[in-house]
């Protein structure tokens, strides 16, 4: 009897020690313990000077102080293929421990739905953190261009700059040519928004698709001096600032065309969004999501954005997951039509 009681006591003691040791071990792996004294990498899928770069560096300055352990976040530009290089790196090459995160391009889901061969990621497996800003994509032409209205897109050739096969300029221009009868001539090879803007100023091209918020705040002189024509909005929901500028949906001639347009212009709901690789531990993912929700309410973050004239249209990680799910609901016919004009 005594031996049985003694064994039971030792069993209880051992169980208690196991719990204590387990807690101690887990404590060392909490996000606070992990992130402390770490330097995290934020990959920006564009060259310095463009809108992705400005927003990426804004986030890098403020997100870390809302993470446990308050790690430094170092921005790293990884331009190329309209963000595909950065997305592939984040998915399959980046550390899967929470020390690397990235900004993904608005077309990230559309490109996969269309089956682009260069893709090495599954957008449904990224750990979404939150959207910084929606693209509010707008078609501009230089003041010397003969294309000044949405109707002109069908009447004359319009030379447009492309930053790569996943860029909205290239994907949507090919689609609009094939479905709506526009006459875009696509000039590829520009490495980012800043290069495309220089091409417009130098007269190498006459049109570009840029975020309205970026253009309004970074190039107000273009608008004030009428250096550009605002031809159309590439969004499903009209931009409040542009009540008299038609959306590109005005060129759709049927319900089928509108369905394809909806697939193509859905990326405006994803926007410039933060994500982690697929296999980051769940507690660290949750720490990032909490930090993002705190950051977008942080007065210092808001003041920094205002100082740089950067508009903010945040959305939650749940909203981003819903947008990705919606993209994969496209019908086979819609995908087939879209794919025909996206390569």
N, C-alpha and C positions, 0 to 999 in steps of 0.2 A: 504494500500500500504506500509506504514511504517512498519507495523508488518510483512508483507511478506518479506521485505528486511532484517529486523532484524533477522527473522528466518533463512533466507538464509545465513546470515553472521555467525550465531551461528552454522549452519550445516557445513559450511566450516571450522570454527575454530575447531569444534569437529572432523571433518575428519582429519585435520592436526595433532591434538593431538593424534588421534588414530594411525596415521602413525608413529609419533615420538615415542610413547610408544611402538609400535610394533617393531620399529628398536632397541630401547633400550633393549627390552626383547630378541630379536634375537641375539643382540650383546653379551649378556651374555652367549649364547649357541653356539657361534662360536667355531670352533676347538681350536683356540688359548685360548679362555676363558675356554673351557672345559678341555684341556690338561694341562694347567698351574698348576704346583705344584702336578700333578698326578704322580703316580707310576704305570706303565703299566707292564703287565705280558706277557712274551714270552714263550710259552710252546714248549719244545723240546721233540720230540717223541722217545727219546732214552736215554740210560744211559750216565753218564759222561765219556768223553774220546773218544767217537766215532766221526765219521765225522759229524753227525747231531749236536752233542754238540759243536764241534769246530766252525762250521758255525753259529749256533744259537747264541753263545756268541759273535762272531764277529759282527753280526747284532745288538745285544743288545747294544754293545758299541757305535754304530754309527748312527743308525736310528733315535733315539730320537732327536738329534740336528737338524734334518731336518724337524721335525714335529712342527707345531705351538705350542708355549708355551714351547718347548724343554723339554718334560717330561723325567724322568728316565725310562728305560726299564730293568726289572729284569728277567733274564732267569730262567726258572723252568723246570727241567727234569721230564717227565712223561712217563717212559718207559713201555712197555708191549704190547704183541700181535702185534708186528711189526708196531707200530704206531696207531693201531686201538683205543686204550684207549684214546690217546691224541686227535684223530680226533673226536671221539664221544663226548668227553668233550667239545671241542671247539664248536661243532655244537649245543649241547643241554643243556649244563650246564654252560658254561662260560658266563660272563656278555656280554650283547649284545649292549654295549654302546661305544665300542672302547678301553676299558681298557685291553682287552685280545686279543692276536693274537697268531698264532701258525705256526710252520713249519709242513707241511703235507708230507706224504710219497709219493714216485713216483707211487706206486700201488693204490693210493686212488681212481681213477676212475675205474680201471680194477676190483678191488674188488667188486664195486657196480654193474658193468655190469654183473659180474658172479653171483651176488645174494648171497653173503656170509651172513649168517644169523646173525652174530654178529654185523653187521653194523647198526648204529643208526643215520646215516647222509644221506643227499642227496648232493653229491659232486657238483651238478649243482647250488646249492644255496649258497655255500661259496662265500665270497667276496675276489677274488684273488688280491694280491698285486704285486707279481713278483717272478720270480725264482732266487734263489741265485746261484745254480750250478746244472748242469745235472749230473746224477749218473755215466755215463760212466762205467757201470757195467762190470766186467771182472771176468772170472773164473780162479782161481789160484789153483794149487795143491802144496803140500809141496814136497821138493826135494826127499824125500824118497818114494813118491808115485809112483806106476807103471803107473799111468795115466799121460802121458806127452803130448799127442796130442789129437786133437778132435776125431780122429778115435778110440782112446783108450776108449772113453766114451761108445762105443757100445761093446767093447771087454771084459771089466772087470768092476766089481763093484767099484764104487768110493764113499767113505763115505764123506758126506758133512754136514756142520753145518747149522742149521736153527735158526733164531731168532724169529720165529712165523709164524702163518698161512698166513699172508699177505706179508711175506718177499719174495724177489725175489728168494732167494735160494730155498725156499719150493715150491712156486707156479710153477716156471719154471722147477724145477727138476722133479716134478710130471708130468708135461706136456711133458717134453722131454722123460721121461721114456715111457709114453703111446703112444706118437705119433712117436718119432724118434728112439725108441729102445735103448736108453741109459740105464745105470744100476746104477743110483744114489741110494745110501742108505742114507736117510735123518735122521739126528740126531737132534731132536727138543730140545727146552728148554733153549737156550742161550738168555740172556736178551738184548744183543746189539752187535754192531760190535766189541767192545773191548773184550767181552767174547768169541766171535767166533774166534778172532785172537789168544787169549790165548789157546783155544782148539786146534787150528792148530799147535801152537808151542809145546804144550804138547803131541801131537800125538793122541789126542782123536778122531780127524777127520783128513782127508787128503786133504780136499778141502773146499773152501769157495768162495762166490761171493761178491766182494767188489768193490767200486768205484775205477777206475784206478787212478784218480787224488789224491784220499786219500792215496792209497797204494804208489804211486810214491813219494809223498811228505812226508808222515809220516813214511814209512818203506823203504827208499832207500837202506838200507843194504840188505834187502831181495833180491832185484833185482841185486845189485852189487855183492853180494856173492853167487848168484844163489841158494838161499834157497827156491825159489819157481819157478814153471813152469807156464808161462802165456799160458793157454790152449786155451781160446776162448773169444771173445767179445760178451757180451749180449746186443748189440745195433743194431738199424736198420742202423745207419750211422757209418762206420768204424772210429775208433779213430786215429787221425793223428799220434800219437806217436807209433802206433802198426801196421804198414803197412803189416807186415808179419804174424800177428796173425789172423786166420780166424774168421769170425763172426759165430755165432751159426746157422745162416741161411744156412750154408753149410751142415747141417744135414737134411734139408727139401728135401723131395723126390717128391713133387708135388705142384701144384699151391694152392690146398686146404691147405696143410700143411704150406705153406708160408703165407697164409692168417691168420691162427691161430697164427703163430709166430709173425706176425705184430701186432695182438691184444695184445699179451703178452709183446712184447718189446716196445710198444708205450710209456710206462711210463717213458722212458729215456727222453722224451720231456717235461715231467712235472718236474722231478727232485725234488730237495729240494726247495719247494715253500712256500712263506708266504701267509697266508690267515687270514681273519677276519670272525667271525660268520655271519650268514645270515642276521640278522636284525639290523646291525649297521647303524646309520644314514648316508645318502648318502654323506653329506659334510665331514664327518670324514673318510669315505672310500676314498674319493678323496684326502684328506690330506695325508693319508698313501701312496697312489699311487704316488703322487707327491714327497713325502719324499723319497720313494724307488728310483725313477728315479734320484733324486739328490744324494742320497747316493752312487749309483753305479758309479758315476763320481767323487766322493769326493777323493782327493789325500790322505787324512788321512786313509780312508777306504781301498783304494788300497794298501797303504804302510803297513797297519796292516796285510792285507791278505798275502802280499808278505813276511813279516817278519815271519809269521807262516807257510809259504809254502802252502797256501791254494789257489788252482786254482779257478777262477771265470768264470762262463759261464751264465751270467744273461739273463733273458727273461722278456718281459712285461706281464702285467695281461691279455692283449688281447690274447697273444700267449697261455697262460695257458687256457683261456676259449675255444680257438679253439681246443686245445688238448683234453679237456674234451668232447667237442662236437663230435670230431672225434671218440673217444672211444665208444660213444653210437650209432655210425653208423654201428657197427659190425653186420653181418648177423646172423639170428637165428641159422643157421647151425654152424657158427664159434663159437658162444657163447655156443652152446650145446657141441661141441667138447672140448672147453676150460674148461667148467664147469665140464666135466667128469674127468678131470685130475687136478682139483684145490682144491679138498677137501680131 
